[in-house]
Amino acid sequence: MITPAPILDRDEITRFAAERRAGEESIVLANGCFDLLHVGHVRYLAEAKALGDVLVVGINSDRQVAKLKGPGRPAVPAEERAELIASLRFVDAVTIFDEPTVTELILAIRPDVHTKGTDYTEANVPERDVVLSIGGRVAIVGDPKDHSSSDMIDALAR
């Protein structure tokens, strides 16, 4: 039986990352809403994992998804989104964050690499300066933004 990755709170994910770093493993952080899981998410996370030893995925809380995506979102509660992401074989740990950006999580786990999808460039990643200040780097990964949870929800509503 395959065991899913752990879903950890802020203190637990901070300890998890510190322990893995102490074992000389590199930490990669990916984040997003992951409201309705689609192939674009899977490709993004798989490419993120390829950049290091340990992939930590930060998932936006329900409150933050509602602010980012609007009324009726998220379609799937944060705990269930976390469980789905944790079930992917290349994910090592998952956490839910409630801040508007992933900055506080970056400061807590100090990733070697912070990844964003192809709707960003390395220059316009909002947390870029924070990542660089802790000695990390930013990487853009995944396929072109041909998939989105919003588009899936719109298609289902038709």
DSSP file (Angstrom, degrees, kcal/mol; ACC not computed):
  #  RESIDUE AA STRUCTURE BP1 BP2  ACC     N-H-->O    O-->H-N    N-H-->O    O-->H-N    TCO  KAPPA ALPHA  PHI   PSI    X-CA   Y-CA   Z-CA
    1    1 A M              0   0    0      0, 0.0     2,-0.5     0, 0.0     0, 0.0   0.000 360.0 360.0 360.0 136.6    0.0    0.0    0.0
    2    2 A I        -     0   0    0     85,-0.0    87,-0.0     1,-0.0     0, 0.0  -0.766 360.0-143.2 -90.1 130.1    1.2    3.5   -0.9
    3    3 A T        -     0   0    0     -2,-0.5    -1,-0.0     1,-0.0     0, 0.0  -0.801  18.1-123.9 -93.5 129.9    1.0    6.0    1.9
    4    4 A P        -     0   0    0      0, 0.0    83,-0.2     0, 0.0    82,-0.1  -0.249  36.7 -89.4 -65.7 160.5    0.1    9.5    1.0
    5    5 A A        -     0   0    0     81,-2.6    88,-0.2    83,-0.2    87,-0.1  -0.321  53.7 -94.9 -63.2 152.2    2.4   12.4    1.9
    6    6 A P        -     0   0    0      0, 0.0    88,-2.4     0, 0.0     2,-0.6  -0.405  24.9-138.6 -71.2 149.0    1.7   13.9    5.3
    7    7 A I  B     -a   94   0A   0     86,-0.2     2,-0.3    -2,-0.1    88,-0.2  -0.952  33.9-173.2-106.5 114.7   -0.5   17.0    5.6
    8    8 A L        -     0   0    0     86,-3.2    88,-0.5    -2,-0.6     2,-0.1  -0.811  22.7-128.6-119.5 147.4    1.2   19.2    8.1
    9    9 A D     >  -     0   0    0     -2,-0.3     4,-3.0    86,-0.1     5,-0.3  -0.239  48.5 -85.7 -79.9-179.2    0.4   22.5    9.9
   10   10 A R  H  > S+     0   0    0      1,-0.2     4,-2.0     2,-0.2     5,-0.2   0.903 128.5  45.2 -59.7 -46.3    2.9   25.4   10.0
   11   11 A D  H  > S+     0   0    0      1,-0.2     4,-2.1     2,-0.2    -1,-0.2   0.921 115.9  47.3 -63.6 -42.6    5.0   24.1   13.0
   12   12 A E  H  > S+     0   0    0      1,-0.2     4,-2.8     2,-0.2    -2,-0.2   0.906 112.2  48.3 -66.6 -42.1    5.1   20.6   11.6
   13   13 A I  H  X S+     0   0    0     -4,-3.0     4,-2.5     2,-0.2    -1,-0.2   0.853 109.7  53.8 -68.6 -33.0    6.1   21.6    8.1
   14   14 A T  H  X S+     0   0    0     -4,-2.0     4,-2.1    -5,-0.3    -1,-0.2   0.931 112.7  42.8 -64.5 -45.7    8.8   23.9    9.5
   15   15 A R  H  X S+     0   0    0     -4,-2.1     4,-2.8     2,-0.2     5,-0.2   0.914 112.5  54.4 -64.8 -43.3   10.2   20.9   11.5
   16   16 A F  H  X S+     0   0    0     -4,-2.8     4,-2.3     1,-0.2    -2,-0.2   0.936 111.1  44.6 -55.8 -49.8    9.8   18.6    8.5
   17   17 A A  H  X S+     0   0    0     -4,-2.5     4,-2.7     1,-0.2    -1,-0.2   0.905 112.9  51.1 -64.2 -42.2   11.8   20.9    6.2
   18   18 A A  H  X S+     0   0    0     -4,-2.1     4,-2.3     1,-0.2    -1,-0.2   0.905 111.0  48.7 -62.9 -41.1   14.5   21.5    8.9
   19   19 A E  H  X S+     0   0    0     -4,-2.8     4,-1.2     2,-0.2    -1,-0.2   0.913 113.2  46.3 -64.6 -42.8   14.9   17.7    9.4
   20   20 A R  H  <>S+     0   0    0     -4,-2.3     5,-2.1    -5,-0.2    -2,-0.2   0.895 112.7  49.9 -68.4 -38.9   15.2   17.0    5.7
   21   21 A R  H ><5S+     0   0    0     -4,-2.7     3,-2.2     1,-0.2    -2,-0.2   0.895 105.8  56.7 -65.1 -39.4   17.6   19.9    5.2
   22   22 A A  H 3<5S+     0   0    0     -4,-2.3    -1,-0.2     1,-0.3    -2,-0.2   0.806 102.3  56.6 -61.4 -28.6   19.7   18.5    8.1
   23   23 A G  T 3<5S-     0   0    0     -4,-1.2    -1,-0.3    -3,-0.2    -2,-0.2   0.253 124.6-109.5 -83.9  12.3   19.9   15.3    6.1
   24   24 A E  T < 5S+     0   0    0     -3,-2.2     2,-0.4     1,-0.2    -3,-0.2   0.779  71.6 143.4  64.4  31.0   21.3   17.4    3.2
   25   25 A E      < -     0   0    0     -5,-2.1     2,-0.3    -6,-0.1    -1,-0.2  -0.793  50.0-122.6 -97.4 144.5   18.3   17.1    1.1
   26   26 A S        -     0   0    0     -2,-0.4    28,-2.4    -3,-0.1    27,-0.7  -0.653  22.2-138.7 -87.5 144.2   17.2   20.1   -1.0
   27   27 A I  E     -b   54   0A   0     -2,-0.3    85,-1.9    83,-0.2    86,-1.9  -0.873  14.4-168.4-107.7 130.8   13.7   21.5   -0.5
   28   28 A V  E     -bc  55 113A   0     26,-3.1    28,-3.1    -2,-0.5     2,-0.5  -0.966   7.4-157.2-115.6 133.6   11.4   22.6   -3.4
   29   29 A L  E     +bc  56 114A   0     84,-2.8    86,-3.2    -2,-0.4     2,-0.3  -0.949  13.8 174.3-113.5 128.4    8.3   24.5   -2.7
   30   30 A A  E     -b   57   0A   0     26,-2.4    28,-2.9    -2,-0.5     2,-0.3  -0.941  10.3-177.3-121.6 150.2    5.3   24.7   -5.0
   31   31 A N  E     +b   58   0A   0     84,-0.5     2,-0.3    -2,-0.3    28,-0.2  -0.983  14.9 121.7-147.5 160.6    2.1   26.4   -4.2
   32   32 A G  E     -b   59   0A   0     26,-1.9    28,-1.8    -2,-0.3    -2,-0.0  -0.967  61.8 -89.1 170.0-179.6   -1.4   27.0   -5.5
   33   33 A C        -     0   0    0     -2,-0.3    -1,-0.1    26,-0.2    32,-0.1   0.885  39.1-170.1 -80.9 -43.0   -5.1   26.7   -5.1
   34   34 A F        +     0   0    0      2,-0.1     3,-0.3    -3,-0.1    51,-0.1   0.899  20.6 163.0  52.0  46.1   -5.4   23.3   -6.8
   35   35 A D  S    S+     0   0    0      1,-0.3     2,-0.5    40,-0.0    -1,-0.1   0.959  70.9  14.1 -65.7 -55.1   -9.2   23.7   -6.7
   36   36 A L  S    S-     0   0    0     39,-0.1    -1,-0.3    38,-0.0    -2,-0.1  -0.970  93.8-125.2-118.6 114.3  -10.1   21.1   -9.3
   37   37 A L        +     0   0    0     -2,-0.5     2,-0.3    -3,-0.3   111,-0.1  -0.336  41.1 166.0 -62.6 130.3   -7.1   18.9   -9.9
   38   38 A H    >>  -     0   0    0     -2,-0.1     4,-1.7   109,-0.1     3,-0.8  -0.862  52.2 -90.5-139.6 173.7   -6.2   18.7  -13.6
   39   39 A V  H 3> S+     0   0    0     -2,-0.3     4,-2.6     1,-0.3     5,-0.2   0.795 120.9  61.1 -60.8 -31.2   -3.3   17.6  -15.8
   40   40 A G  H 3> S+     0   0    0      2,-0.2     4,-2.2     1,-0.2   103,-0.3   0.900 104.9  48.9 -62.1 -40.2   -1.6   21.1  -15.7
   41   41 A H  H <> S+     0   0    0     -3,-0.8     4,-2.6     2,-0.2     5,-0.2   0.932 111.2  49.5 -62.5 -45.7   -1.3   20.7  -11.9
   42   42 A V  H  X S+     0   0    0     -4,-1.7     4,-2.5     1,-0.2    -2,-0.2   0.918 112.2  47.2 -61.9 -44.5    0.2   17.3  -12.2
   43   43 A R  H  X S+     0   0    0     -4,-2.6     4,-2.2     2,-0.2    99,-0.2   0.900 111.8  51.3 -64.5 -41.0    2.7   18.5  -14.8
   44   44 A Y  H  X S+     0   0    0     -4,-2.2     4,-2.0    -5,-0.2    -2,-0.2   0.937 113.8  43.3 -59.9 -49.0    3.6   21.5  -12.6
   45   45 A L  H  X S+     0   0    0     -4,-2.6     4,-2.4     2,-0.2    -2,-0.2   0.873 111.9  53.0 -69.8 -37.0    4.2   19.4   -9.5
   46   46 A A  H  X S+     0   0    0     -4,-2.5     4,-1.3    -5,-0.2    -1,-0.2   0.923 112.0  45.4 -63.6 -43.3    6.1   16.7  -11.4
   47   47 A E  H  < S+     0   0    0     -4,-2.2     4,-0.4     1,-0.2    -2,-0.2   0.866 110.8  54.2 -68.3 -34.8    8.5   19.3  -12.9
   48   48 A A  H >< S+     0   0    0     -4,-2.0     3,-1.8     1,-0.2    -2,-0.2   0.933 105.8  52.6 -62.6 -45.0    8.9   21.0   -9.5
   49   49 A K  H >< S+     0   0    0     -4,-2.4     3,-1.7     1,-0.3    -1,-0.2   0.842  98.8  64.9 -59.9 -33.9    9.9   17.7   -7.9
   50   50 A A  T 3< S+     0   0    0     -4,-1.3    -1,-0.3     1,-0.3    -2,-0.2   0.646  92.7  64.8 -65.0 -13.5   12.6   17.2  -10.5
   51   51 A L  T <  S-     0   0    0     -3,-1.8     2,-0.3    -4,-0.4    -1,-0.3   0.465 114.3  -2.8 -90.9  -1.7   14.4   20.3   -9.2
   52   52 A G  S <  S-     0   0    0     -3,-1.7   -25,-0.1    -4,-0.2     3,-0.1  -0.938  73.8 -92.2-167.3-171.8   15.2   18.8   -5.7
   53   53 A D  S    S+     0   0    0    -27,-0.7     2,-0.5    -2,-0.3   -26,-0.2   0.841 103.3  38.0 -86.6 -36.8   15.0   16.0   -3.3
   54   54 A V  E     -b   27   0A   0    -28,-2.4   -26,-3.1    -3,-0.1     2,-0.6  -0.970  65.6-156.2-126.8 124.9   11.9   17.0   -1.3
   55   55 A L  E     -b   28   0A   0     -2,-0.5    37,-2.2    35,-0.2    38,-1.4  -0.900   9.9-174.0-105.0 116.8    8.7   18.6   -2.7
   56   56 A V  E     -bd  29  93A   0    -28,-3.1   -26,-2.4    -2,-0.6     2,-0.5  -0.915   9.5-156.9-104.0 132.4    6.6   20.6   -0.3
   57   57 A V  E     -bd  30  94A   0     36,-2.4    38,-2.4    -2,-0.5     2,-0.5  -0.953   1.5-157.0-116.0 123.3    3.3   21.8   -1.6
   58   58 A G  E     -bd  31  95A   0    -28,-2.9   -26,-1.9    -2,-0.5     2,-0.5  -0.854   9.8-159.8 -96.5 129.0    1.5   24.8   -0.1
   59   59 A I  E     -bd  32  96A   0     36,-3.0    38,-2.5    -2,-0.5   -26,-0.2  -0.931  21.1-117.0-113.4 129.4   -2.2   25.0   -0.7
   60   60 A N  E     - d   0  97A   0    -28,-1.8    38,-0.2    -2,-0.5    42,-0.0  -0.367  35.2-113.9 -61.2 137.1   -4.2   28.2   -0.4
   61   61 A S     >  -     0   0    0     36,-2.2     4,-2.5    38,-0.2     5,-0.2  -0.177  28.5-103.9 -64.1 164.7   -6.8   28.1    2.4
   62   62 A D  H  > S+     0   0    0      1,-0.2     4,-2.4     2,-0.2     5,-0.2   0.898 122.4  54.5 -57.8 -41.3  -10.5   28.3    1.5
   63   63 A R  H  > S+     0   0    0      1,-0.2     4,-1.6     2,-0.2    -1,-0.2   0.911 110.8  44.5 -60.7 -43.6  -10.6   31.9    2.6
   64   64 A Q  H  > S+     0   0    0      2,-0.2     4,-2.5     1,-0.2    -1,-0.2   0.873 110.7  53.5 -72.0 -36.8   -7.7   32.9    0.3
   65   65 A V  H  X>S+     0   0    0     -4,-2.5     4,-3.4     1,-0.2     5,-0.5   0.926 107.7  51.9 -62.3 -42.9   -9.1   31.0   -2.6
   66   66 A A  H  X5S+     0   0    0     -4,-2.4     4,-1.8     1,-0.2    -1,-0.2   0.895 111.6  47.0 -59.8 -40.0  -12.4   32.8   -2.3
   67   67 A K  H  <5S+     0   0    0     -4,-1.6    -1,-0.2    -5,-0.2    -2,-0.2   0.898 119.2  40.1 -67.3 -40.2  -10.5   36.1   -2.3
   68   68 A L  H  <5S+     0   0    0     -4,-2.5    -2,-0.2     1,-0.1    -3,-0.2   0.885 128.8  26.5 -76.0 -40.2   -8.4   35.1   -5.3
   69   69 A K  H  <5S-     0   0    0     -4,-3.4    -3,-0.2     1,-0.2    -2,-0.2   0.657 101.5-131.4-105.4 -19.6  -11.1   33.4   -7.4
   70   70 A G    ><< -     0   0    0     -4,-1.8     3,-1.5    -5,-0.5    -1,-0.2  -0.461  52.1  -0.8 102.3-173.5  -14.4   35.0   -6.3
   71   71 A P  T 3  S+     0   0    0      0, 0.0    -4,-0.0     0, 0.0     0, 0.0  -0.165 122.9  22.9 -57.4 142.8  -17.8   33.8   -5.3
   72   72 A G  T 3  S+     0   0    0      1,-0.3    -6,-0.1     2,-0.1    -2,-0.0   0.432  97.0 155.8  83.5  -1.4  -18.5   30.1   -5.2
   73   73 A R    <   +     0   0    0     -3,-1.5    -1,-0.3    -7,-0.1     2,-0.1  -0.879  39.1  44.1-114.2 146.9  -14.8   29.2   -4.9
   74   74 A P        -     0   0    0      0, 0.0    -2,-0.1     0, 0.0     4,-0.0   0.512  60.0-167.5 -76.7 159.1  -13.2   27.0   -3.9
   75   75 A A  S    S+     0   0    0      1,-0.2    -2,-0.1    -2,-0.1   -39,-0.1   0.756  81.6  41.8 -79.2 -27.0  -15.3   24.2   -5.3
   76   76 A V  S    S-     0   0    0    -14,-0.0    -1,-0.2     2,-0.0     5,-0.1  -0.980  95.9-111.6-124.1 131.3  -13.4   21.7   -3.2
   77   77 A P    >>  -     0   0    0      0, 0.0     4,-2.4     0, 0.0     3,-0.6  -0.226  29.5-112.0 -62.9 152.5  -12.5   22.4    0.5
   78   78 A A  H 3> S+     0   0    0      1,-0.3     4,-2.9     2,-0.2     5,-0.2   0.859 114.9  55.2 -54.0 -43.0   -8.9   22.9    1.5
   79   79 A E  H 3> S+     0   0    0      1,-0.2     4,-1.8     2,-0.2    -1,-0.3   0.880 111.5  44.5 -62.4 -37.1   -8.6   19.6    3.4
   80   80 A E  H <> S+     0   0    0     -3,-0.6     4,-2.3     2,-0.2    -1,-0.2   0.881 112.0  51.6 -74.4 -38.4   -9.8   17.6    0.5
   81   81 A R  H  X S+     0   0    0     -4,-2.4     4,-2.4     1,-0.2    -2,-0.2   0.918 110.7  50.1 -61.1 -41.9   -7.6   19.5   -2.0
   82   82 A A  H  X S+     0   0    0     -4,-2.9     4,-2.7    -5,-0.2    -2,-0.2   0.905 109.0  51.3 -62.7 -41.6   -4.6   18.8    0.4
   83   83 A E  H  X S+     0   0    0     -4,-1.8     4,-1.0    -5,-0.2    -1,-0.2   0.903 110.0  49.5 -63.4 -41.2   -5.5   15.1    0.5
   84   84 A L  H >< S+     0   0    0     -4,-2.3     3,-0.7     2,-0.2     4,-0.4   0.943 113.6  44.9 -62.6 -47.9   -5.7   14.9   -3.3
   85   85 A I  H >< S+     0   0    0     -4,-2.4     3,-1.6     1,-0.2    -2,-0.2   0.900 109.1  56.9 -64.1 -40.2   -2.3   16.6   -3.7
   86   86 A A  H 3< S+     0   0    0     -4,-2.7   -81,-2.6     1,-0.3    -1,-0.2   0.735  98.1  63.5 -63.1 -22.1   -0.8   14.4   -0.9
   87   87 A S  T << S+     0   0    0     -4,-1.0     2,-0.3    -3,-0.7    -1,-0.3   0.618  77.0 103.0 -80.0 -11.4   -1.8   11.3   -2.9
   88   88 A L  S X  S-     0   0    0     -3,-1.6     3,-1.9    -4,-0.4   -83,-0.2  -0.580  76.0-132.8 -74.3 131.5    0.5   12.2   -5.8
   89   89 A R  T 3  S+     0   0    0     -2,-0.3    -1,-0.1     1,-0.3   -86,-0.0   0.710 101.3  53.4 -62.3 -23.2    3.6   10.0   -5.6
   90   90 A F  T 3  S+     0   0    0    -36,-0.0     2,-0.5   -85,-0.0    -1,-0.3   0.436  87.4  95.3 -94.2   2.0    6.1   12.8   -6.2
   91   91 A V    <   -     0   0    0     -3,-1.9   -35,-0.1    -6,-0.2   -86,-0.1  -0.807  48.3-176.5 -94.1 130.6    4.8   15.0   -3.3
   92   92 A D        -     0   0    0    -37,-2.2     2,-0.3    -2,-0.5   -36,-0.2   0.728  66.2  -2.8 -99.6 -26.2    6.6   14.7    0.0
   93   93 A A  E     - d   0  56A   0    -38,-1.4   -36,-2.4   -88,-0.2     2,-0.4  -0.966  58.3-154.2-163.7 151.6    4.5   16.9    2.2
   94   94 A V  E     +ad   7  57A   0    -88,-2.4   -86,-3.2    -2,-0.3     2,-0.3  -0.967  11.2 178.9-130.8 144.9    1.5   19.3    2.0
   95   95 A T  E     - d   0  58A   0    -38,-2.4   -36,-3.0    -2,-0.4     2,-0.5  -0.987  22.8-133.9-142.0 151.9    0.5   22.3    4.1
   96   96 A I  E     - d   0  59A   0    -88,-0.5     2,-0.4    -2,-0.3   -36,-0.2  -0.908  22.9-163.2-104.8 131.0   -2.4   24.7    3.9
   97   97 A F  E     - d   0  60A   0    -38,-2.5   -36,-2.2    -2,-0.5   -33,-0.2  -0.924  15.7-165.7-119.5 145.5   -1.5   28.4    4.3
   98   98 A D        +     0   0    0     -2,-0.4    -1,-0.1   -38,-0.2     4,-0.1   0.374  55.9 102.9-109.9   2.0   -3.9   31.2    5.1
   99   99 A E  S    S-     0   0    0      2,-0.2   -38,-0.2     1,-0.1    -2,-0.1  -0.467  81.5-114.1 -82.1 159.6   -1.8   34.3    4.2
  100  100 A P  S    S+     0   0    0      0, 0.0     2,-0.3     0, 0.0    -1,-0.1   0.797 100.5  25.7 -64.4 -28.3   -2.5   36.2    0.9
  101  101 A T  S    S-     0   0    0     25,-0.0     3,-0.4    26,-0.0     4,-0.2  -0.816  83.3-114.8-127.8 171.9    1.0   35.1   -0.4
  102  102 A V  S  > S+     0   0    0     -2,-0.3     4,-2.3     1,-0.2     3,-0.2   0.295  83.0 109.1 -88.8   9.5    3.3   32.2    0.3
  103  103 A T  H  > S+     0   0    0      1,-0.2     4,-2.4     2,-0.2     5,-0.2   0.901  76.0  49.3 -54.4 -48.8    5.9   34.6    1.8
  104  104 A E  H  > S+     0   0    0     -3,-0.4     4,-1.6     1,-0.2    -1,-0.2   0.872 111.3  50.3 -63.1 -36.5    5.5   33.4    5.4
  105  105 A L  H  > S+     0   0    0     -4,-0.2     4,-2.6     2,-0.2     5,-0.4   0.900 108.7  52.5 -67.1 -40.3    5.7   29.8    4.3
  106  106 A I  H  X S+     0   0    0     -4,-2.3     4,-2.6     1,-0.2    -2,-0.2   0.932 110.1  48.0 -59.2 -46.3    8.9   30.5    2.4
  107  107 A L  H  < S+     0   0    0     -4,-2.4    -1,-0.2     1,-0.2    -2,-0.2   0.832 113.4  49.5 -65.2 -31.1   10.4   32.1    5.5
  108  108 A A  H  < S+     0   0    0     -4,-1.6    -2,-0.2    -5,-0.2    -1,-0.2   0.910 124.7  24.3 -74.8 -43.4    9.3   29.1    7.6
  109  109 A I  H  < S-     0   0    0     -4,-2.6    -2,-0.2    -5,-0.1    -3,-0.2   0.633  87.5-147.0-102.8 -13.6   10.7   26.3    5.5
  110  110 A R     <  -     0   0    0     -4,-2.6   -83,-0.2    -5,-0.4    -3,-0.1   0.935  21.2-153.0  50.8  62.3   13.5   28.1    3.6
  111  111 A P        -     0   0    0      0, 0.0   -83,-0.2     0, 0.0     3,-0.1  -0.278  19.0-141.4 -66.7 150.1   13.2   26.2    0.3
  112  112 A D  S    S+     0   0    0    -85,-1.9    25,-1.8     1,-0.3     2,-0.4   0.818  94.2  25.0 -73.3 -32.9   16.2   25.9   -2.0
  113  113 A V  E     -ce  28 137A   0    -86,-1.9   -84,-2.8    23,-0.2     2,-0.5  -0.999  66.0-163.5-136.2 132.2   13.9   26.3   -4.9
  114  114 A H  E     -ce  29 138A   0     23,-2.7    25,-2.2    -2,-0.4     2,-0.3  -0.976  20.5-156.8-113.3 121.7   10.5   28.1   -5.1
  115  115 A T  E     - e   0 139A   0    -86,-3.2   -84,-0.5    -2,-0.5     2,-0.3  -0.724  14.4-180.0-104.2 149.6    8.5   27.1   -8.2
  116  116 A K  E     - e   0 140A   0     23,-2.0    25,-2.6    -2,-0.3   -84,-0.1  -0.940  30.9-101.2-136.5 160.1    5.7   28.9  -10.0
  117  117 A G    >   -     0   0    0     -2,-0.3     3,-1.7    23,-0.2    25,-0.2  -0.141  43.6 -90.6 -77.3 176.4    3.7   28.0  -13.1
  118  118 A T  T 3  S+     0   0    0     25,-0.5    27,-0.1    23,-0.4    -1,-0.1   0.436 114.6  79.2 -74.6   1.2    4.2   29.4  -16.6
  119  119 A D  T 3  S+     0   0    0     25,-0.1    -1,-0.3     2,-0.0     2,-0.3   0.471  96.0  59.5 -81.7  -0.1    1.8   32.2  -16.0
  120  120 A Y  S <  S-     0   0    0     -3,-1.7     2,-0.3     5,-0.0    -4,-0.1  -0.759  71.9-146.5-115.0 164.8    4.8   33.9  -14.2
  121  121 A T    >>  -     0   0    0     -2,-0.3     3,-0.8     1,-0.0     4,-0.6  -0.864  36.1-107.5-118.4 162.8    8.3   34.8  -15.2
  122  122 A E  G >4 S+     0   0    0     -2,-0.3     3,-0.6     1,-0.2     6,-0.1   0.849 120.3  54.8 -58.2 -31.5   11.2   34.7  -12.8
  123  123 A A  G 34 S+     0   0    0      1,-0.2    -1,-0.2     5,-0.0     5,-0.1   0.785 110.1  43.1 -74.1 -27.6   11.1   38.5  -12.7
  124  124 A N  G <4 S+     0   0    0     -3,-0.8    -1,-0.2     4,-0.1    -2,-0.2   0.274  73.2 126.0-108.3  14.3    7.5   38.8  -11.7
  125  125 A V    X<  -     0   0    0     -4,-0.6     3,-2.1    -3,-0.6     4,-0.3  -0.600  59.9-138.7 -67.4 121.8    7.1   36.1   -9.0
  126  126 A P  T 3  S+     0   0    0      0, 0.0     3,-0.3     0, 0.0     4,-0.2   0.812  99.8  43.8 -56.3 -33.2    5.7   38.1   -6.1
  127  127 A E  T 3> S+     0   0    0      1,-0.2     4,-2.4     2,-0.1     3,-0.3   0.290  80.2 112.4 -95.4  10.4    7.9   36.3   -3.5
  128  128 A R  H <> S+     0   0    0     -3,-2.1     4,-2.6     1,-0.2     5,-0.2   0.893  75.8  48.5 -51.7 -50.7   11.1   36.5   -5.6
  129  129 A D  H  > S+     0   0    0     -3,-0.3     4,-2.0    -4,-0.3    -1,-0.2   0.864 111.3  50.7 -63.0 -36.6   13.0   38.9   -3.3
  130  130 A V  H  > S+     0   0    0     -3,-0.3     4,-1.0     2,-0.2    -1,-0.2   0.925 110.7  49.1 -66.1 -43.9   12.1   36.8   -0.2
  131  131 A V  H ><>S+     0   0    0     -4,-2.4     5,-2.5     1,-0.2     3,-0.8   0.937 113.0  46.8 -60.8 -47.2   13.4   33.6   -1.9
  132  132 A L  H ><5S+     0   0    0     -4,-2.6     3,-1.5     1,-0.2    -1,-0.2   0.860 105.7  60.5 -63.6 -35.0   16.6   35.3   -3.0
  133  133 A S  H 3<5S+     0   0    0     -4,-2.0    -1,-0.2     1,-0.3    -2,-0.2   0.744 105.9  47.0 -67.1 -22.7   17.1   36.8    0.5
  134  134 A I  T <<5S-     0   0    0     -4,-1.0    -1,-0.3    -3,-0.8    -2,-0.2   0.325 125.0-101.0 -99.2   7.5   17.2   33.3    2.0
  135  135 A G  T < 5S+     0   0    0     -3,-1.5    -3,-0.2     1,-0.2    -2,-0.1   0.593  82.8 124.2  87.2  11.0   19.6   32.0   -0.6
  136  136 A G      < -     0   0    0     -5,-2.5     2,-0.3    -6,-0.2    -1,-0.2  -0.276  50.3-131.9 -92.3-177.4   17.1   30.2   -2.7
  137  137 A R  E     -e  113   0A   0    -25,-1.8   -23,-2.7    -2,-0.1     2,-0.4  -0.939  10.4-125.9-134.2 159.3   16.2   30.5   -6.3
  138  138 A V  E     -e  114   0A   0     -2,-0.3     2,-0.4   -25,-0.2   -23,-0.2  -0.849  25.0-172.9-104.4 139.5   12.9   30.8   -8.3
  139  139 A A  E     -e  115   0A   0    -25,-2.2   -23,-2.0    -2,-0.4     2,-0.6  -0.998  18.2-142.4-134.4 139.5   12.1   28.4  -11.1
  140  140 A I  E     +e  116   0A   0     -2,-0.4     2,-0.3   -25,-0.2   -23,-0.2  -0.891  35.1 165.9 -99.8 123.6    9.2   28.5  -13.6
  141  141 A V        +     0   0    0    -25,-2.6   -23,-0.4    -2,-0.6   -97,-0.1  -0.876  20.5  54.3-136.6 165.2    7.9   25.0  -14.4
  142  142 A G  S    S-     0   0    0     -2,-0.3     3,-0.1   -99,-0.2  -101,-0.1  -0.336  79.6 -57.5 103.7 176.7    5.0   23.2  -15.9
  143  143 A D  S    S-     0   0    0   -103,-0.3   -25,-0.5     1,-0.2    -2,-0.1  -0.377  71.7 -69.7 -87.5 170.3    3.2   23.3  -19.3
  144  144 A P        -     0   0    0      0, 0.0     2,-3.2     0, 0.0     3,-0.3  -0.226  62.3 -92.9 -56.0 152.4    1.7   26.4  -20.9
  145  145 A K  S    S+     0   0    0      1,-0.2    -3,-0.0   -27,-0.1     3,-0.0  -0.331  80.6 132.0 -71.0  67.0   -1.4   27.5  -19.1
  146  146 A D        +     0   0    0     -2,-3.2     2,-0.4     1,-0.0    -1,-0.2   0.456  63.3  55.6 -93.7  -3.7   -3.8   25.5  -21.3
  147  147 A H        +     0   0    0     -3,-0.3     2,-0.3  -109,-0.1     3,-0.1  -0.960  59.6 166.2-130.4 144.8   -5.7   24.1  -18.3
  148  148 A S     >  -     0   0    0     -2,-0.4     4,-1.9     1,-0.1     5,-0.1  -0.973  40.8-133.0-156.9 147.4   -7.5   25.8  -15.4
  149  149 A S  H  > S+     0   0    0     -2,-0.3     4,-2.6     1,-0.2     5,-0.2   0.884 110.8  57.2 -62.3 -38.2   -9.9   24.9  -12.7
  150  150 A S  H  > S+     0   0    0      1,-0.2     4,-2.4     2,-0.2    -1,-0.2   0.910 106.5  47.9 -60.6 -43.0  -11.9   28.0  -13.5
  151  151 A D  H  > S+     0   0    0      2,-0.2     4,-2.5     1,-0.2    -1,-0.2   0.889 111.1  51.6 -64.8 -38.5  -12.3   26.8  -17.1
  152  152 A M  H  X S+     0   0    0     -4,-1.9     4,-2.1     2,-0.2    -2,-0.2   0.920 110.7  47.7 -63.0 -43.7  -13.4   23.4  -15.9
  153  153 A I  H  X S+     0   0    0     -4,-2.6     4,-1.5     1,-0.2    -2,-0.2   0.909 112.1  50.1 -64.3 -42.0  -16.0   24.9  -13.6
  154  154 A D  H  X S+     0   0    0     -4,-2.4     4,-0.8     1,-0.2    -2,-0.2   0.911 110.4  50.1 -62.0 -42.5  -17.3   27.1  -16.4
  155  155 A A  H >< S+     0   0    0     -4,-2.5     3,-0.6     1,-0.2    -1,-0.2   0.884 109.9  50.4 -65.0 -38.4  -17.5   24.1  -18.7
  156  156 A L  H 3< S+     0   0    0     -4,-2.1    -1,-0.2     1,-0.2    -2,-0.2   0.798 105.6  57.4 -69.3 -27.9  -19.4   22.1  -16.2
  157  157 A A  H 3<        0   0    0     -4,-1.5    -1,-0.2     1,-0.2    -2,-0.2   0.679 360.0 360.0 -76.5 -17.8  -21.9   25.0  -15.6
  158  158 A R    <<        0   0    0     -4,-0.8    -1,-0.2    -3,-0.6    -2,-0.1   0.484 360.0 360.0 -75.7 360.0  -22.8   25.0  -19.3
